[in-house]
Amino acid sequence: MSGFHIDDFRFGSIVINGRQYKADLIIYPDRVETVWWQQRHRISPADLDGVLAARPEVAVVGTGATGLMRLTPEARRLLEENGVQVRVDLTAAACRLYNELNPRHRTVALLHLTC
């Protein structure tokens, strides 16, 4: 659905459409946003205003290399109540999943790049 493709992910670094990023980010259908202030490795409902405004079919959450980032139950519930399918995995697997889903579904990815 969007023109974004994750070319590479390594601890602390991701390449999207040939551009390298070194901070946690959200890939929206129309942009990549690096100003994302999740608190204490937790994604809460307060982090999801932009995600919900993008009206995705699927939200892919990358929890980091070792899974330290957490999607709170309240955040998951908010997404699901808004008709968003939620997929959570370690960031490397989440990147692969995003690339698989994005051509067919309106997809947003919330990706933690380190721990």
C-alpha positions as CSV (number, residue, x, y, z in Angstrom):
1,M,0.0,0.0,0.0
2,S,2.9,2.4,0.6
3,G,6.1,2.8,-1.2
4,F,8.2,1.9,1.7
5,H,10.4,-1.2,1.9
6,I,12.8,-2.2,4.7
7,D,16.1,-3.0,3.0
8,D,18.1,-3.9,6.1
9,F,17.8,-4.1,9.9
10,R,20.7,-4.5,12.3
11,F,20.9,-3.7,16.0
12,G,20.6,0.1,16.2
13,S,20.2,0.7,12.5
14,I,17.5,0.3,9.8
15,V,17.6,1.1,6.1
16,I,14.3,2.0,4.5
17,N,14.2,2.7,0.8
18,G,18.0,3.2,0.8
19,R,18.0,5.7,3.7
20,Q,19.5,4.7,7.1
21,Y,17.9,5.6,10.4
22,K,19.4,5.1,13.9
23,A,16.5,5.8,16.1
24,D,13.2,4.1,16.9
25,L,10.6,4.9,14.3
26,I,7.2,4.5,13.0
27,I,6.6,3.8,9.3
28,Y,3.3,5.3,8.2
29,P,1.8,4.7,4.7
30,D,3.0,8.2,3.7
31,R,6.1,8.9,5.8
32,V,8.7,7.6,8.3
33,E,8.6,9.4,11.6
34,T,11.6,9.2,14.0
35,V,10.3,11.5,16.7
36,W,8.6,8.9,18.8
37,W,8.8,9.1,22.6
38,Q,7.6,5.8,24.0
39,Q,8.2,5.7,27.7
40,R,10.3,3.1,29.4
41,H,10.2,0.6,26.5
42,R,6.5,0.6,26.6
43,I,4.0,1.5,23.9
44,S,1.0,3.0,25.5
45,P,-2.3,4.5,24.1
46,A,-0.6,7.9,24.2
47,D,1.8,6.7,21.6
48,L,-0.9,5.8,19.1
49,D,-2.6,9.0,18.1
50,G,-0.7,9.2,14.8
51,V,-1.1,5.5,14.2
52,L,-4.8,5.6,14.6
53,A,-5.1,8.7,12.4
54,A,-3.3,6.8,9.6
55,R,-6.2,4.2,9.7
56,P,-4.0,1.1,9.2
57,E,-5.4,-2.4,8.7
58,V,-2.4,-3.9,10.4
59,A,0.1,-2.5,13.0
60,V,3.4,-4.4,13.1
61,V,5.3,-3.8,16.4
62,G,9.0,-4.6,16.5
63,T,10.0,-5.2,20.2
64,G,13.8,-4.9,19.7
65,A,16.5,-7.4,19.2
66,T,15.8,-9.1,22.5
67,G,12.1,-8.1,23.0
68,L,12.6,-5.5,25.7
69,M,9.9,-3.1,24.2
70,R,6.4,-4.0,25.3
71,L,3.0,-3.1,23.8
72,T,0.7,-2.5,26.8
73,P,-2.6,-4.4,27.0
74,E,-4.4,-1.0,26.9
75,A,-2.6,-0.1,23.6
76,R,-3.3,-3.4,22.0
77,R,-7.0,-3.1,23.0
78,L,-7.2,0.4,21.6
79,L,-5.8,-0.7,18.3
80,E,-8.0,-3.7,18.1
81,E,-11.1,-1.7,19.0
82,N,-10.3,0.5,16.1
83,G,-10.2,-2.5,13.7
84,V,-6.4,-2.7,13.5
85,Q,-4.9,-6.2,13.4
86,V,-1.9,-6.2,15.8
87,R,1.3,-8.3,15.1
88,V,4.1,-8.2,17.6
89,D,7.5,-9.8,17.2
90,L,11.3,-9.2,17.6
91,T,12.3,-6.3,15.3
92,A,14.1,-8.5,12.7
93,A,11.0,-10.7,12.3
94,A,8.7,-7.6,12.4
95,C,10.7,-6.0,9.5
96,R,10.3,-9.2,7.4
97,L,6.6,-9.3,8.2
98,Y,6.1,-5.6,7.4
99,N,7.7,-6.2,4.0
100,E,5.3,-9.1,3.4
101,L,2.2,-7.3,4.5
102,N,2.8,-3.8,3.2
103,P,2.2,-4.4,-0.5
104,R,-1.2,-5.9,0.2
105,H,-2.5,-4.1,3.3
106,R,-2.4,-0.6,4.7
107,T,0.3,-1.2,7.3
108,V,2.0,0.8,10.0
109,A,5.2,-0.4,11.7
110,L,6.4,0.7,15.2
111,L,10.0,-0.4,15.4
112,H,12.4,-0.4,18.4
113,L,15.9,-0.7,17.0
114,T,18.0,-1.7,20.0
115,C,17.5,-4.0,23.0
